Amino acid sequence: MFIKAFKVKSNSPLKGSERKKLYSEISATFPSLSDEQIQNILPKKEAVSSIKIMTHSGEIGKLFCASDVPMFFQLDSGIYPTVYTLWQYPDLLHSFTTHHAVIQKLASGADLMLPGVVLEGPASLHAYGKLEKGTPVSVNTSDNKAAVAVGITAHSSYDLYMAGGRGRCVEILHALGDTLCQLGKPPMRPNLGVPFAQEEVDDDDEIMPEKLQELDIADEIKTETIKERLTEENTDENREHEESVKSVENEVPSEKLDPIQQMDKLLEYCFLKACKISIKKGDLPMLSSNFFKNHLLAVCPPDQTIDVKKSSYKKLSVFLASMKSKGIINTSTMKGVETLLSVKTDHPLIRELVIMEERAPVEPVVSNVPVVAECYRVTADVFPVLSKFGCDKGDILTRAEVRKCFTEYVKKENLQDGKILTLNPQLAGILRTKEHQETLGWEDALNKFIGRMTHTHQVTVAGTRLVRSGKLEPIDITVATRSGNKKVTLVNNLETFGIKLQEFSKECQGIGASATITDVPGKKMPSVLVQGNQVLYVYKLLTEKYQINKKYIRGLEYAPKQRK
């Protein structure tokens, strides 16, 4: 479900009524959770956002995040907890246990197969629980009760028992390490202890006939019946999965690695991790020394230290030559200086790498520069058209997104003839054209369509997103005269762009003029008052430091005229 990147269609904080509705839905779906526990997962004092998404397969869903960490996801089939919620309440769903080595397969998009399931004791009718097909379940590992995946049962518990240890057990919806886990800065997987004490079971023990006798159906069910229950299309996949699990079970514990081997393993892991999550395409080419310092060392787990001299490679150039021989990277050396030219991101070693610790050990730099975007809210007028593309009433779309949906609608209805559109009854009703008008220019039709939507603006500052209806009022710079014919500069609407007035007034004092925060009659927000005509300085401060687009600044004409 979340193996490939998904598209975010909207992201908005939950209102009080929406939050209560979500609490009620979670309580109805998971009755074992008390109101206090639900509020612990989605605290009232923290921001809870609803993110509407479209998966790579085209399925529409929602994510509910607390402090940017996804705690629940909602699909057409219902609402499900993420692994982060299950780390707090591990008994919320029925759990299946698997081997630690299977995590990598689940993270790569595979479902959990019956050969990979670890049972508590011998196989019996109730060893797989008392579940119906399609029941939400979690997956943990034999060495840690903390969940690594969430999915639904592929068959009922009875069918899982009758399958004889072959076939699909859980259809995975979300797994540790997928794109859902890349939102925000999620916590590390805790160690909640082993799920149960494993007991050795001899493969030659005849368990099935004994249990069948207990049910008094041994004479009625034959081997052929069991084979008919197996899905033929899964046979090859089951065999491959079973062999991989057997190799894990039969693996002889190796002797403890010596320090040199441990350093080799750490160096290779951090190299692959840096290639997977740290290096961007635009970063290359790059000096190998910069790669080592800014990328490889940066992704090293916080409790470990890399020292190339303590590895078997001894030198960074020797290590990179080894990685180049494996086809992972391409390098060149000129005048004794080595440069990293390219990284093969689809290399199996990079693609199959599972990152178990936090993806970003270094705190990201949050920009305080406001990012302004003019958007449009879906209204009842345009909903009949935009609903065909997964949009709901109230969704926020950019002009480009509206144009794309409108274009696809026109093509689908075969309404375009060059730059002229033929109006069908639905489109004519939305655009409210004249009664006998049958055609309209392309751009005119698009502008009229957008005109039926609510104009909004979105300002993002330091990760905080503010959405307000109506057109964005620009920053207003005016010059007024006070007593003694002294000029003062007033700057209004700064808070609309997320600029803190106290911080801005201190910036204005850098030119030696006093600056205060004052209320101006007729203005809804407080203004910053700067002594003297400082229009040019304020304009330069807004455009250069705060990077406000000049189209959102009004009043430059009040700047003092330059003498010739």
Secondary structure, DSSP 8 states (H G I E B T S, - for coil): --SS--EEEEEEE--HHHHHHHHHHHHHH-TTS-HHHHHHHS-TTS-EEEEEEE-TTS-EEEEEEETTEEEEEEETTEEEE-HHHHHH-TTSSEEEEE-GGGHHHHHTT--EEGGGEE-SSS--TTTT-S--TT-EEEEEETTEEEEEEEEEESS-HHHHHHTTS-SEEEEEEEETTSGGGGSS----------SS------TTS-HHHHHHHHTT-TTT--HHHHHHHS-GGGHHHHHHHHHHHHHHHT--------HHHHHHHHHHHHHHHIIIII--GGG-SEEHHHHIIIIIGGGS-TT----GGGSSS-SHHHHHHHHHHTTSEEEEEETTEEEEEEE-TT-HHHHT----S-S--S------S-EEEEEEE--TTTHHHHGGGT--TT-EEEHHHHHHHHHHHHHHHT-EETTEEE--HHHHHHHT--TT--EEEHHHHHHHHHHTSEEEEEEEETTEEEEEES----EEEEEEEEGGGEEEEEEE-TGGGT--HHHHHHHHGGGT--EEEE--TT-SS-EEEEES--HHHHHHIIIIIS---GGGEE-GGGS-----
